Amino acid sequence: MSTINLCSQRSPRREGRPATFVRLSLMLAVLALAAACSGAEEDTGGDGDTAGDAGDAASPEAAGQEDGADPEGGGDTLTVAVGGEPSSLDVLTASDGLRDQFIFSVAEGLTSRAPDGEIVPALAESWEQDGSDWIFNLRQGVMFHNGEEMTAEDVVASYERMLTPGSEQLNQFLDEGTTVEAVDDYTVRVGRPESDPTVLTRTTHVIVVPAEYADPDDERINEELVATGPYRLAEWNKGQDIELERFDDYWGEAASVPNVAVRFITEDSVRLSALQTGEINLAATMPADLAPQAPNVLSGPVSETLVGRPNEAKPPFDDVLVRQAAAHAIDKEAIVEQIFGGYASLANGQPVGSYVFGANPDLEGYEYDPERARELLEEAGATGAEITWSASTGRWVNDRQVAEAMAGMLEEVGFSVTTRFPEWSVFLEEDAFPVGPTDEHPRGNDEVAPEIISYNTGTELFDSSQTLSNTLACAGPVSTYCNEELDALGAEALVELDEDRRAELYHEAWQMQHDDAALLSIADVHLLWFTDDVVQWEPPVNGFMKFQHMSLE
């Protein structure tokens, strides 16, 4: 079936004034509302409200670039521009994903991911499983940036900090059933109440800081992150940049580049201009339409999938026929080719990519069939149904353009769509995360969320458990869907140690959510980085920029 031209789509109506909302409690799930999620994750971070003025930030002086820094000639400073400024460096409070764009150059966990996604030793040099517990043997002689040696006491304190009630990462990378104890100065036991095949991958995301910084009430870590990575935080010039310098006492291989400046430039076009004029070496999370103007383009699929989340808690999407109509209305190929310029892959009916454990290799997405969509709407008695579509602007690559296109496609088949594009913090708190739980709404007040939102869901753990539990489980923090059979499959898979059986359980779960059109899985997004001719780097599969893997030549 031929694709449609997005430019010809009817425009959905938009509200003429900002809406007022009830402020909701939120928790950042790996959505990567992760990345994920990655720049698109952790990545594109387009929280323009926290960044400095884009025009001013394009000049070296405004960005705090040191005299003598020479991106074009290499020199001793790598200058990178990202799409926004992190709200905090603290894993307990940072919920915008911007921190994750560079945090793993400064901080480390017990384990890490190699560029190809393999889990490798980091602060733990080895580990073993003991029933439902995991024993980690720490490296000796690892120094924190403040000159103190890391011991098991610091690891325990860091994990206990993550287990603080209300933590953004609680139930994402750890949960309340986790116990951590120091066996001796260089041995740590991480315990789970039941067997848990995901423990090892979760340890890649729990960063270790000195015990003295691990008090949840200690706010120094918000801006003075002290950790063990190959770079240390030198200075945070608010509204301009974060400066990093190579840590000479790093336990591993020294970073190639002595200094890194991470500049905050909100506008994509301004980041490109800064690259073209030699003011920066690398522009992160760039849109495909600017790729022809870039000196060099680096791209690759990352652990994020673009989805639409129909709100099954209220009409019209409480009817599976209406959800299926929406799924048939969206021309995914047109989105991939015309908006992402081919820098994306069609999602195969599930919100995880083929590289994620448990992805169903036999699943196919809904075919683009607008006539079938109209038939389903009519059968459901929902032709002309009024819905609000909400999405962020600048958080992920082309997020607004994609939402506008998909809203227009739904208009074409008979929905009456109003779009809104709130600020990132508002989108998180009022649209993405339902209110609750409360006595009146035990699983959250989904009814206050809009009828549909779109976002990139991240799978930083490279495991189906993360996306399933966060975005589709009855108690999922970003779920407006509830299917007890699906929850039962997820619960069984969480404790199944046989990989083949565990994969089968997830295959069945992804088939179930597809048949129910619980999510509209659109595309596995590729991140884009534009570079000059000096930067040498191969992007990793998780999309995180680790500056220790970059060089200037």
Helices and strands as residue ranges (DSSP letters): G 6-8, E 13-14, E 38-39, E 42-43, G 48-50, H 54-57, E 77-82, G 99-101, G 103-105, E 111-113, E 119-121, E 124-130, E 133-138, H 152-162, E 179-184, E 187-191, H 199-202, G 211-213, G 219-222, E 231-237, E 241-246, E 259-264, H 268-276, E 282-283, G 288-293, E 296-310, H 320-329, H 332-334, I 335-339, E 344-346, H 370-379, E 386-391, H 399-413, E 416-420, H 424-426, I 427-432, G 446-448, E 452-458, H 464-471, H 484-495, H 499-515, E 520-531, E 535-536, G 547-549, E 551-552
